[in-house]
C-alpha cells in the first residue's frame, strides 16, 4: 500500500491521469486542513483551561 501523496504523484505523472491525480491531491489537502484546524482548536481549548486554573 502506497502513501496517498506518492499515489497521487504516480497517477498524475506516471499514469498520465492528470484529473485523477489532481483530485487525490486536493482531497488530501482538504483532509490535512481539517485535521490541522481540529488540532489547533483542541490546543487552544487546552491553553484556555490551563490559564483558567492558574
C-alpha positions as CSV (number, residue, x, y, z in Angstrom):
1,X,0.0,0.0,0.0
2,X,1.4,3.4,-1.1
3,X,1.1,6.6,0.8
4,X,-1.6,9.0,-0.6
5,X,1.0,11.6,-1.8
6,X,3.0,9.0,-3.7
7,X,-0.1,7.5,-5.2
8,X,-1.3,11.0,-6.4
9,X,2.1,11.6,-7.9
10,X,2.2,8.3,-9.7
11,X,-1.3,8.8,-11.1
12,X,-0.5,12.4,-12.1
13,X,2.9,11.9,-13.8
14,X,3.5,8.3,-14.5
15,X,0.0,7.1,-15.5
16,X,-0.8,10.4,-17.2
17,X,-4.2,10.6,-15.4
18,X,-3.9,14.3,-14.5
19,X,-7.5,14.7,-13.3
20,X,-7.4,11.7,-11.0
21,X,-4.1,12.7,-9.6
22,X,-5.3,16.3,-9.0
23,X,-8.4,15.0,-7.3
24,X,-6.4,12.8,-4.9
25,X,-4.1,15.7,-4.1
26,X,-7.0,18.1,-3.5
27,X,-8.8,15.6,-1.3
28,X,-5.6,15.0,0.7
29,X,-5.1,18.8,1.1
30,X,-8.7,19.1,2.4
31,X,-8.2,16.3,4.9
32,X,-4.9,17.8,6.2
33,X,-6.5,21.2,6.6
34,X,-9.5,19.8,8.6
35,X,-7.2,17.8,10.9
36,X,-5.0,20.9,11.4
37,X,-7.9,23.1,12.3
38,X,-9.2,20.5,14.8
39,X,-5.8,20.2,16.3
40,X,-5.4,24.0,16.7
41,X,-8.8,24.3,18.3
42,X,-8.1,21.5,20.8
43,X,-4.7,23.1,21.6
44,X,-6.4,26.5,22.2
45,X,-9.0,24.9,24.4
46,X,-6.3,23.2,26.5
47,X,-4.5,26.5,26.8
48,X,-7.6,28.3,28.0
49,X,-8.3,25.6,30.6
50,X,-4.7,25.9,31.8
51,X,-4.9,29.7,32.1
52,X,-8.2,29.4,34.0
53,X,-6.6,27.1,36.5
54,X,-3.8,29.5,37.3
